[in-house]
Amino acid sequence: MSHSHGLALYAVTYERDIGIDVEHIRPDLAGLKIAERFFSPREASTLREVPANLRQQAFFNCWTRKEAYLKAIGEGITLRLDQFEVSITPGEPATLRRIKGDPKGASHWSLKALDPGPGCVGALAVKGHGRTLRCSKWEE
C-alpha cells in the first residue's frame, strides 16, 4: 500500500513478493542534489542528461521504482538507494537494471510504471515475470 496527496494505491498478488509506490510530484524535492546524494552515480548522471522539462518526471520515476522495489523485498528505506539501479527516463520501460553484489538478481524482477492520476507518479515491483496486471479504480 502507498499513498500520497489524497491518493492510495494497493497491490495484491498470490505467492509473489510485491511492492507499490505513489508520489505526488513536488518540485521542491526533485533536485539534482538529492539524486546525487541518494541515487546511483548512473541514475544521477542520467537525470542530469534528461531535458529540463522532463527532469521532475524522471526524478519521481526513479524514486517510485526504488520505493516499490524496497517494499517488495521488505527492506523499506533501510537499504541504501544507490545499491540498485532502475530506469528513469520518461517513455523508457520501467526496469530494475542492477542489484549491487547480485549480477543476476535484477533479472528476477518486473517493474511497471503506473499513471495513477494528474501530478502523480507510481510504480509496481513484483518478483517474477509473465503476470497480468489488472487495475481497478474506486472513488467515493
HELIX and SHEET records of a PDB file:
HELIX    1   1 LEU A   32  PHE A   38  1                                   7    
HELIX    2   2 PRO A   41  GLU A   49  1                                   9    
HELIX    3   3 ALA A   52  LEU A   54  5                                   3    
HELIX    4   4 ARG A   55  ALA A   72  1                                  18    
HELIX    5   5 GLY A   76  THR A   78  5                                   3    
HELIX    6   6 LEU A   81  GLN A   83  5                                   3    
HELIX    7   7 GLY A  105  HIS A  108  5                                   4    
SHEET    1   A 2 SER A   2  SER A   4  0                                        
SHEET    2   A 2 LEU A   7  LEU A   9 -1                                        
SHEET    1   B 3 ILE A  18  HIS A  24  0                                        
SHEET    2   B 3 CYS A 120  LYS A 127 -1                                        
SHEET    3   B 3 TRP A 109  LEU A 114 -1                                        
SHEET    1   C 2 PHE A  84  VAL A  86  0                                        
SHEET    2   C 2 LEU A  96  ILE A  99 -1                                        
END                                                                             
